[in-house]
Amino acid sequence: MASIEHVSPLAPKAFPDLPEIAGARFASVEAGVKYAGRMDVMLAHLAPGTVVTGVFTKSATRSAAVLDCQDKIGDDSDLGAAILVNAGNANAFTGKNGVHSTKAVTNAVAETLGLPETRVFSSSTGVIGEPLPHDRITAKLSDLSERLSADGMAGAAEAIRTTDTFAKGSTRTISTSNGDVKIAGIAKGSGMIAPDMATMLVYIFTDAKIDRAPLQAMLSELNERTFNSITVDSDTSTSDTLLLAATGQSGVDVTNDADFKACLHAVMLDLAHQVVRDGEGATKFVEVSVTGAATEADARTHALAIANSPLVKTAIAGEDPNWGRIVMAIGKSGAAADRDLLTIRFGDILVAEAGWVSPDYTEDAGAAYMQNASIQITVDLGLGESSSTVWTCDLTHGYITINADYRS
């Protein structure tokens, strides 16, 4: 795999100071699954009373670890839980070997931590089609167990990276009359990113008290507006996993709490945006908003058509305000549109209206706007009241370089 020699120019200035989440401990080790000289396995140990929820890739070729997590996610027991993640090998498209490796890892974690195997969740990310050397992971479980600590989440964020150029973390705290509630999450993702749950691994932890069913409903709803609304290259992974664990140890019940939901949304959106900002080879962060659609589904279809268009994305990379490519993407999407009603804006700049370039628009203004690191494209269809927003990045030579050398 090609080495990472630089950090994305769109990266946050620093990794956030993640708070300790009561009832959650973390550890990371160097297991040599694929990488040399770096942490590549993380373990999270969650206290009894923790509820675990999740959403997963809809890929027809999803990995053994994803299928195993999906089978376990409905467990409402109040026992403790664990999450183990390895980077460098996706353990996907490996047949019976994949199932065997997943069970070997989860059984070993369960034995090490004294948990039922049904409460051990695992994820694998990296190269597809190569058997997972799970013995390298299980050999490190004693070290992982000994290293578990409440302040180990930052190390866990480092350990789950593949082609990511920076570790991703986010946190929010909610103050209530009954005390504070903390939320903290980590993510990995850089390429093979497209909405179908999303394409990445994300682990979010909170000390809030809430039952699994309402937390699962909240997570599924917010996922549509965050991780399911990002795209880097229109490719959906075999390994997408988002797990949200609530330890309950704050004692603060957040069922139907609007502030908690808003803060959870903020953490999820922040992590989703960080994934896009680390898009392989990315130099521009792009928000695409479609308004005035006949239906929300049409708005989303148009927004994704723009965001996934290689012609649009390469124009943005070249800082070329080629609004004709946006018109093209709208026309090809298959959703309802009327050429003569379209309005297009770059940020606050009116580019086109009533199906034609605006008489006040200048190429100099458009070109100057495209030099920004963050770009906003807005299209109003003039057909209704529905809208949709997605986030993407540009497409540069860097993307080709990273993926051409991915297995070397």
N, C-alpha and C positions, 0 to 999 in steps of 0.2 A: 504494500500500500504506500502511496506517495506520502512523504513526510510533510508535515504542516510547518511551513517556514514563515508564516506571517499570521497576524490576527486580522480578522475582517475590519475594514475601515468603518464599518457601521456598528462595531461592538460597543457596549456600554463602557464607560470610563473605568469602572471597577466592578468586581463581583460584590454583591450586596452582603451586608452583615446579617446573616440569617440567625434568627433567635433559636434558642433551644425550645423544642416542643416536648412538653411533659409527656412521658410515656413512649418516647421514640428515641432510639439510639442507633448510631451508624458507625460503619467501619469500612475501610478500603484496603486492598492489597494489590501487589503486583504478582499475578499468577502466570503470566506468559501465555495467555490463551492465543494471542497472535502477536501482540506488541512486545517489544523489548525495552526495558528501562522506564516503564511508566505504570501507574496504577490502572488496572483493567477489570477489577471485580469489586462490587460494593454490596454490603449487607445492611439491611435495616431490620431492627428487632423492635416489635411493637407490643406494648403491655396488654395484659388481659383487659377486656372491655372494649378493645379497639374494633370499630367496624370498618370494613374495606369495601370500596365501590370501584367501578372501573368502566371504561369504554375501550373498544378494541377495533383494529382494522377489520374491514369487511372483505379483504382480499380472499379470493378463492384458494390461494396458495399460502395461507398464513401458517406460521411456524408452530411447532409442537408446543413451545412455551405459551404462545397466545391461546391455543386451544385448551391447554391445561388451566390457565388462568380463568378462561371463560367458564370452565366446568366448576370452578371453586368460588366464583365471585358471589354467589347467592347464599353463602354460608352465614347464618345469623348467630352463630355461637359467640359467647363472650370470652373465648379463649384468646390468648395472645396470637400474634401473627409475625411473619417475616417476609421480606422481599429481597431476593438476590438477583443481581444484574451483572452480566458479563459483556464486555465490548470486544470486538474483533472477529466474532463469529456469530452469525444469525441463527445457527441451528435450524435452518429452514431448507426445505426440499432435500432432506436427508433420510426420508423413509422411516423405517423402524428404528434406525439409529437415533433419529431425533427424539422419538418418544422415550427410548431407553435413556438417553442422556438427560432429558428433562427430569425423568423420575429418579435417576441416580442423584442428581443435584438436590432436588426437593426432599428426597428421603434423607440424604445426608444432613441437610440443614435442619430438618425436623429432629433428627437424632441428636445433633449437636446442641440445639437450643431447648430440647424437651417439649416440642410442639407436635400436634397432629400434622401429618403430611398435608392434609386438606387445608391447612392454614399457612402453607408456604407457597408464595407466588414467585415466579421467576420470569426473567426476560433475557433475551439474547439479541445482540445487534452487531452487524458487521457483514462479512462475506456470506453470500447465499450458496448452498450446495456443497459445503465442506463439513464433514462430521465434526461435532464439537468435542474437543479433547477435555471432557468433563472431569477426568481424573486430576487435571491441573487445578481445577476449581475446588474439588472436594479435599484435595491435599492442603488447601489453605484455610479450611473452615475453622480449625482450631485457632489460627492466628486472627482470623476475622472476629471470632467470638471474644477473644481476649482484648481486642482493640475497640470493641463497641463503646461508644461514648455519646453523650447528648450533644456535643459540639462537633460531631463528625460529618454533618451534612455537606459542607463545602468540599470535603475530600471525596464524598460520594459523587458530587456533581462532576468532578474531574475524572473519576474512574469510569463513567459511562460514556465518555466521548469516543467518537470514531473520527470522521473527518472534520468534526467541529473545531473551529479555531479558538473558541473560548468556552469556558464553563458557563452554564446558564442557571440563574437562581432568581427568586423573587419572594417578597414577603409583605404581609400587611398585618396590622393589629387592630382589633375592634374593641373599643371601650364600651362596656355595658354597666348597668347599675349593679350587676352581680359580679363584676370583675372583667378582666381583659381576656380576649380570645385571640390566639395567635394562629396564623396560617403561613406556611413556608413551603416552597416547592423548588424542584430542580428539573431540568430537562436536557435532552440531547436531540440534535437534529440539525441537518445542514443540507443534505441532498436527499433525493427520492422523497420529495415532499409534495403531497397533493391531498385535497380534501377527500376523505373516505373514512372518517374519524380524524384524520390528519396523517402525518407520517413522522413519527418520532417516538421517543420514550419520555414519559413525564411521570413524576412521583410527587404528590402534594400531601402534606401532613398538617393536621390541625389538632389542637387540644380541645376543640369544641365537643359538646355533648349533643348527639343527634342519632336517631335510628337510621339503619341502613336504607330503608325504602325512600324516605324523603331526601336523604343525601344523594342517593342514586338518581332520583328524578331531577334534582338541582344540577348535578354534574352533567347529565345527559343534555339538559336544556342549554346550559352555558357552553358546552362543547361545540354546539352548532354555531355559536357566535364568536368562537375563538379558534380552537385548533382545527375545526372543520371549515374555517374560512381563510386558511393560508395555503399558498402554493408556491413552490420554487421552480419545479420542473414538470409538473403534471403527472409524476410517477408515484404510485402508492406502494408502500413497503409491505413486506410480509410480516412485519414484526411490531407494528404500531400498538402501543400499550399506554394507557393513562390510568394510573391507580391513585385514588384519593382515600386516605386513611384518617379517621377521626378517633383519637384516643379517649376522648371524654374526660380527660383528667383536669380540665379547668373547672368542671362542674357547671358550666354555663350552657344551658339548653338553647340552641340556635334554630330550632325548628320554626319555620315561618319567619325567621329574622331577616328583614330586608337588608340591614347593614352587613350581616355576615355574607349574604348572597352577593352583594355588591363588591365586597372585598375579595371574595373567592373569584368573582368574574375578573377583577383587576389583576389578580395574580395569574390567572390563566391567560388573559390577554397579553400581559407583559411577557410571559414565557413564550407564547405563540409568536409575538413580534420579534423576540430575540432569535427564535429559530429562523425566521425570514431574514433577519439582519445578518445571520451567519450562513445564508445561502451560498452554496459553493461558488466561489468567484464573484460574489455580489459586491457591487459598488454603489447601488442605489436601493433605497427602501421605497416601495411603491404602494400607495393606497388607491384602490379602484372602487369608486362608488357609482352605482347605477340607480337613478331615481326615475320616477314617472313611468314605471312599468305597469303592465296590465295585471301581473301577478308577482308575488315574491319569487316564485320559481323562475319566472322569466328574467327577473332582475338578476338573480344569482347566475343563471345560465350566461347572460351577457357579460356579467362581471368576470366570470371565470374564463370566458372566451378571450377577453382582453388580456387578463392577467397571465394566461397560459400561452398566448401567441408568441412564438419565437421572433416574428417580425416586429411586434411591439416591443418586446423585451430587449432585442438587439438595438433597436432605434434609441431606446432609453439609455442603454450602455454607451452608445455613441453620442449621447446628448443631442440627438436629432429630434426636433419637435414634429415628427412625421404623423400628424393627426389622421392622415389618410389610412394608416394601418389600423387605427381605432375604428374607423368607419368599416373597414374590411372585416374586422373581428366581430362587430355587431351584425353585419350582414350574413356571416357564415354560421352564426351560433345556432340557428334553427328556432330561436324564440321570437315572439312577435316584435316587430319594429317597423317604423315608417321612415324611410330616408328623409322625407321632407319635414319631419318634425324633430329631428335630432338637434340637441344642443350639446356642445363639448367644451369643457373647461380644463385648463392646466392651472391648478391652484385657483387664484382669483381671476385669471386671464380668460376672457371669453374668446374661444377659438372659432367656433362655428355655431350657427343658429339657423333654424328654419331650413335645414338641409343644405346649407352653403356656408363658406367661410365668412366670418364676421368682417364687415368693412373696416372695423377698427383694429383688427388683429394684424400684428406684424411678426414676421419670422424672427426678427431680432429679439422681440419680447419673449417669444416661445423658446428660442435657443438659450437666452439668459436664464429662464426658469429651469431648463433641463440641466443646468450646471449644479443645481442643489443636490444634496445627498438624499433628501426626502422629497418624493414627487407625489402629487395628488392629481389623479385623473378622475373627472366627474362627467358622466354622460346622463342627460335627461332625455327619456324617450318620448315624453309628451303623450303617453297613452293611458296613464292611470295614476294611482297613488302609492304603488308598492316600490320598495327599494331593497338594495343589498350592498354590502361592502365586503371586499376581500383584500388581502394583503399579499404582495409578492415582491420580487426583486428583479433586477435586470439580468441579462444573460451575456456573459463575457467569455473571452478565451480561457479564463481561469477555470470555468466549469468544465470545459473540454479537457484541460490538462489534468485536473483532479480525477475525473472519471475515466480517462484513457489509461491512467496509471494505477487505478484503484487496487488491482490485485497484484501488482508488481512490488 
